[in-house]
Amino acid sequence: KGDTKPGLFHELDEAIREAIVLVALEDAPKTRVQHRAELESHARARRIKEEVIREKNDKRMSEAYIDALYYHKMYNSAACWKGDSRVVSRELKKLTSDTAKYIAIKENIHMRVKGMGWDQFKHAWSKDNRKYSVFELAKHLTYIVKEEKKLSVPDEPPLIAPQRVSLGVLGTQSSQVSALDE
C-alpha cells in the first residue's frame, strides 16, 4: 500500500480544482434543499404505506398488495398526472433533474399498472442492458393518459392472489383441478 498515487481530482490542474470546489460550495445550498425534499418525499411515501396498513388493519397483507393500495391512493391525489395528454410534458418541465423526471414517470405508470390493475399499460424500464430514456417513458405515459379515459376507475386495487404453477398433467385431470385453473 506504500505505492499509492493521487486520485483523479488531485491530478487536475490547481485552477480547475479550485473552480470545482467553488462551484460545489456555490451549489451546496440548492443541493441540500433538493436532497431534503427527496428525503421528505420518501418519508411521506413510507408514512402513507404505514397508514394504509393501519387502515386495513391486516399485518398479513403481501407487500405487493400494500403497494397496490398505496398506488391506488396516489392515483386520486395531486401526484397523479391525468386529464389532458399534455399534462405529462407540462409536469416534466417543472422538474429539474432527469432522475426526478424518471421517478415521477415511473410512479405515474405504477399508479395505473399496480394501483388500478391496468396491466395493458405495463412497460419495461430497460431492455438489453439499456435503460429506457425519460423521453421514451414520457411518450408511453402520454399514451396511457389518453387511453385511461376509456376505462372505469376501480374503487379498490386489484386483489393480488398467488397463481398456481402450470405443470404438466400425468393422466386425466379432475374437474376440481380444471376449475382452479379457470
Phi, psi and chi 1 to 4 in degrees:
 res  aa     phi    psi   chi1   chi2   chi3   chi4
   1 LYS       -   -7.8  -74.4 -136.4  171.0 -171.8
   2 GLY   -72.5   -6.2      -      -      -      -
   3 ASP  -101.3   49.8 -171.7   27.9      -      -
   4 THR   -89.7  147.0   60.2      -      -      -
   5 LYS  -111.0  154.3  -69.7 -170.0 -108.3  178.4
   6 PRO   -66.7  151.5   21.8  -28.6      -      -
   7 GLY   -68.1  171.8      -      -      -      -
   8 LEU   -56.8  -42.1  178.9   63.4      -      -
   9 PHE   -57.8  -43.3  178.4   77.1      -      -
  10 HIS   -76.5  -11.8  -65.6  -74.3      -      -
  11 GLU   -85.0  -12.4  -70.4  178.6   -1.1      -
  12 LEU   -73.5  160.1  -64.8  172.6      -      -
  13 ASP   -62.4  147.4 -176.8   55.3      -      -
  14 GLU   -56.0  -41.4  171.4  109.2   19.4      -
  15 ALA   -64.9  -40.2      -      -      -      -
  16 ILE   -67.4  -41.0  -66.8  174.1      -      -
  17 ARG   -60.8  -44.3  -74.8 -164.9  -42.1 -118.5
  18 GLU   -62.3  -41.4  -81.9 -174.9   34.4      -
  19 ALA   -63.5  -42.0      -      -      -      -
  20 ILE   -62.2  -44.0  -69.4  171.0      -      -
  21 VAL   -65.5  -42.1  170.0      -      -      -
  22 LEU   -63.3  -43.0  -72.0  174.2      -      -
  23 VAL   -63.0  -42.0  168.7      -      -      -
  24 ALA   -62.6  -42.7      -      -      -      -
  25 LEU   -64.8  -38.4  -72.0  170.8      -      -
  26 GLU   -67.1  -40.5 -156.6  174.4  -75.7      -
  27 ASP   -83.3  -11.1  -72.2  -10.2      -      -
  28 ALA   -55.1  -46.8      -      -      -      -
  29 PRO   -60.7  -42.8  -23.7   32.6      -      -
  30 LYS   -64.9  -40.9  -76.4 -168.2  -77.3 -174.0
  31 THR   -63.9  -42.2  -56.9      -      -      -
  32 ARG   -61.1  -44.4 -108.1 -173.7 -103.9  110.9
  33 VAL   -61.4  -44.3  167.4      -      -      -
  34 GLN   -64.1  -44.6 -177.4 -179.1   -3.1      -
  35 HIS   -64.6  -39.5  -73.4  159.8      -      -
  36 ARG   -63.0  -42.1 -159.5  171.6  -65.5  125.0
  37 ALA   -63.3  -40.3      -      -      -      -
  38 GLU   -66.7  -40.4  -71.7  171.3   -2.4      -
  39 LEU   -64.2  -40.6  -73.9  171.7      -      -
  40 GLU   -64.6  -37.8  -72.3  170.7    2.6      -
  41 SER   -62.9  -44.1  171.5      -      -      -
  42 HIS   -64.7  -41.8  -69.0  -62.7      -      -
  43 ALA   -64.8  -39.8      -      -      -      -
  44 ARG   -63.5  -42.5 -170.9  170.9   37.9 -104.6
  45 ALA   -62.5  -42.2      -      -      -      -
  46 ARG   -64.2  -41.3 -171.8  176.1   56.3 -111.3
  47 ARG   -63.3  -40.3  -79.9 -166.7  -54.4  -86.4
  48 ILE   -63.6  -42.7  -69.3  170.6      -      -
  49 LYS   -62.6  -42.4  -78.2 -173.8  177.5 -176.8
  50 GLU   -64.9  -37.4  -71.0  168.7   -3.2      -
  51 GLU   -64.7  -41.2 -179.0 -176.7  -54.0      -
  52 VAL   -61.2  -43.1  165.2      -      -      -
  53 ILE   -63.5  -43.2  -67.5  170.0      -      -
  54 ARG   -63.4  -41.8  -85.5 -166.2  -56.3  -82.7
  55 GLU   -60.1  -44.8  -78.6  176.6   10.8      -
  56 LYS   -78.9  -17.7  -66.9  -66.4 -179.3  179.8
  57 ASN    51.3   46.6 -162.6   21.0      -      -
  58 ASP  -139.8  108.9 -169.6   -9.0      -      -
  59 LYS   -75.5  -14.2  -57.6  -82.5 -172.5 -116.4
  60 ARG   -89.9   -0.6  -62.1  166.7  -63.6  142.9
  61 MET   -60.4  141.2  -82.4 -164.7  -75.7      -
  62 SER   -73.1  154.8   71.2      -      -      -
  63 GLU   -59.9  -36.6 -172.0   67.1   30.6      -
  64 ALA   -63.9  -40.2      -      -      -      -
  65 TYR   -71.1  -36.3 -171.7   64.5      -      -
  66 ILE   -61.8  -44.2  -68.1  168.6      -      -
  67 ASP   -60.1  -42.2  -76.0  -13.5      -      -
  68 ALA   -61.6  -43.9      -      -      -      -
  69 LEU   -62.0  -43.5  -76.3  168.2      -      -
  70 TYR   -61.2  -49.1  168.8   70.5      -      -
  71 TYR   -69.5  -31.1  -75.2  118.1      -      -
  72 HIS   -64.5  -42.6 -172.5  -85.5      -      -
  73 LYS   -65.6  -39.6 -164.6  169.5 -166.1  173.0
  74 MET   -65.5  -31.2  -85.0 -177.3   72.6      -
  75 TYR   -59.7  -31.9 -177.2   82.8      -      -
  76 ASN   -95.4   24.6  -63.7  -49.6      -      -
  77 SER  -120.9  178.6   73.4      -      -      -
  78 ALA   -69.8  -15.7      -      -      -      -
  79 ALA   -69.8  -19.9      -      -      -      -
  80 CYS   -86.9  126.7 -175.2      -      -      -
  81 TRP   -91.4  108.7  -57.7  -16.8      -      -
  82 LYS  -146.8  171.8   56.3 -173.1  169.6 -170.8
  83 GLY   105.4 -104.9      -      -      -      -
  84 ASP   -81.1  139.7 -176.8   16.8      -      -
  85 SER   -66.8  -18.7   59.5      -      -      -
  86 ARG   -78.2   -6.3  -69.2  175.0  -67.6 -165.9
  87 VAL   -61.3  -32.6   72.2      -      -      -
  88 VAL   -63.5  -52.0  175.7      -      -      -
  89 SER   -66.5  -36.4   58.9      -      -      -
  90 ARG   -63.3  -44.8 -170.7  170.0   53.9 -116.3
  91 GLU   -71.2  -35.4  -68.4  -64.5  -33.9      -
  92 LEU   -64.8  -33.8  -75.5  175.5      -      -
  93 LYS   -64.6  -25.5  -74.4  177.3 -174.3  170.1
  94 LYS   -75.5  -21.5  -66.0  177.6 -174.3  176.3
  95 LEU   -91.4  141.1  -59.2  171.8      -      -
  96 THR   -92.3  -39.3   54.3      -      -      -
  97 SER  -102.5  153.7   71.9      -      -      -
  98 ASP   -63.6  -34.2  -84.9  -10.0      -      -
  99 THR   -62.9  -45.4  -56.6      -      -      -
 100 ALA   -62.8  -40.0      -      -      -      -
 101 LYS   -64.7  -45.4  -68.8  174.3 -176.6  179.9
 102 TYR   -60.4  -46.1 -168.5   82.2      -      -
 103 ILE   -63.8  -44.1  -69.6  169.5      -      -
 104 ALA   -62.8  -42.6      -      -      -      -
 105 ILE   -64.8  -44.9  -68.4  170.0      -      -
 106 LYS   -60.4  -44.6 -164.3  170.6 -178.0  175.2
 107 GLU   -62.0  -42.2  -68.6  -72.4  -69.5      -
 108 ASN   -66.7  -36.1  -91.6  -84.7      -      -
 109 ILE   -69.3  -41.3  -68.1  173.5      -      -
 110 HIS   -61.1  -34.5  -80.5  -37.9      -      -
 111 MET   -59.0  -37.2  -73.0  177.2 -145.2      -
 112 ARG   -80.9  -46.1  -84.4   76.8  174.8 -170.1
 113 VAL   -75.8  -53.6  174.9      -      -      -
 114 LYS   -81.5  -43.9  -68.3 -178.2  176.8 -178.3
 115 GLY   -74.3  -36.4      -      -      -      -
 116 MET  -103.5  -15.3  -61.5  -66.2  131.9      -
 117 GLY    78.1   20.3      -      -      -      -
 118 TRP   -87.3   79.6  -63.9  -26.1      -      -
 119 ASP   -65.3  -19.6  -71.5  -23.4      -      -
 120 GLN   -65.7  -13.7   68.2  -91.6   32.6      -
 121 PHE  -101.2   10.4  -62.7  132.5      -      -
 122 LYS   -59.6  146.9  -82.6 -174.4 -179.2  176.0
 123 HIS  -147.2  136.6 -166.8  -74.4      -      -
 124 ALA   -70.4  150.8      -      -      -      -
 125 TRP   -91.0  -19.4  -53.1  116.6      -      -
 126 SER  -153.9  162.6   63.7      -      -      -
 127 LYS  -150.8  132.1 -176.6  176.3 -178.9 -179.0
 128 ASP    52.8   46.9  -61.4  -31.0      -      -
 129 ASN    61.4   21.1  -70.8  -32.0      -      -
 130 ARG  -119.5  120.6 -174.7 -173.6   72.9   79.3
 131 LYS   -72.8  132.9 -162.9  169.1  139.9 -179.6
 132 TYR   -62.8  143.2  -79.3  104.8      -      -
 133 SER   -77.1  164.4   69.2      -      -      -
 134 VAL   -59.0  -40.6  168.1      -      -      -
 135 PHE   -60.8  -46.1  174.3   77.1      -      -
 136 GLU   -64.2  -43.4  -68.6  167.3  -49.0      -
 137 LEU   -69.7  -36.4  -67.2  172.1      -      -
 138 ALA   -63.9  -38.0      -      -      -      -
 139 LYS   -62.3  -42.0 -171.8  174.8  172.5 -175.6
 140 HIS   -67.1  -41.6 -178.4   66.7      -      -
 141 LEU   -64.5  -37.5 -178.2   56.5      -      -
 142 THR   -61.2  -42.0  -57.2      -      -      -
 143 TYR   -60.5  -43.6  165.2   74.2      -      -
 144 ILE   -61.2  -45.5  -66.9  171.4      -      -
 145 VAL   -60.1  -37.7  169.9      -      -      -
 146 LYS   -67.9  -45.8  -74.1  178.7 -170.4  172.9
 147 GLU   -74.6  -29.0  -67.8  -62.8  -50.1      -
 148 GLU   -68.0  -17.2   73.7 -176.6  -12.9      -
 149 LYS   -63.3  -24.8  -66.5  174.2 -173.2  171.3
 150 LYS   -82.9  -10.2  -57.5  171.3 -172.5  171.1
 151 LEU  -104.7  155.0  -56.8  170.7      -      -
 152 SER   -94.1  140.8   60.5      -      -      -
 153 VAL   -83.4  122.2  176.4      -      -      -
 154 PRO   -70.5  149.8   20.9  -26.8      -      -
 155 ASP   -71.3  -29.6  -64.8  -28.2      -      -
 156 GLU  -129.7  154.8  -69.8  -83.2  -38.6      -
 157 PRO   -69.2  160.6   22.9  -30.1      -      -
 158 PRO   -66.3  142.4   24.3  -32.5      -      -
 159 LEU   -74.4  128.9 -115.4  157.5      -      -
 160 ILE  -100.3  102.8  -59.6  162.5      -      -
 161 ALA  -105.7  142.8      -      -      -      -
 162 PRO   -64.0  141.8    9.6  -12.3      -      -
 163 GLN   -99.6  146.5  -59.6  -66.6  -43.6      -
 164 ARG   -69.0  141.6  -92.6 -178.8   15.4   96.3
 165 VAL   -74.4  133.5  177.7      -      -      -
 166 SER   -80.4  113.6  179.3      -      -      -
 167 LEU  -116.7  162.5  -60.4  172.2      -      -
 168 GLY   -65.7  153.4      -      -      -      -
 169 VAL  -106.4  128.6  177.2      -      -      -
 170 LEU  -107.0  116.4 -176.5   61.2      -      -
 171 GLY    86.7 -154.4      -      -      -      -
 172 THR   -97.3  134.0  -53.3      -      -      -
 173 GLN   -83.3  136.2 -162.9  170.2   27.8      -
 174 SER   -73.8  161.4   71.4      -      -      -
 175 SER   -67.6  -29.6   59.4      -      -      -
 176 GLN   -66.6  -41.8  -73.5   99.6  -11.6      -
 177 VAL   -67.2  -39.4  173.4      -      -      -
 178 SER   -62.7  -38.0  -62.8      -      -      -
 179 ALA   -65.4  -34.6      -      -      -      -
 180 LEU   -63.6  -33.2  -72.7  173.7      -      -
 181 ASP   -77.4  -12.3  -68.9  -25.8      -      -
 182 GLU   -82.7      -  -68.1  175.0    0.2      -
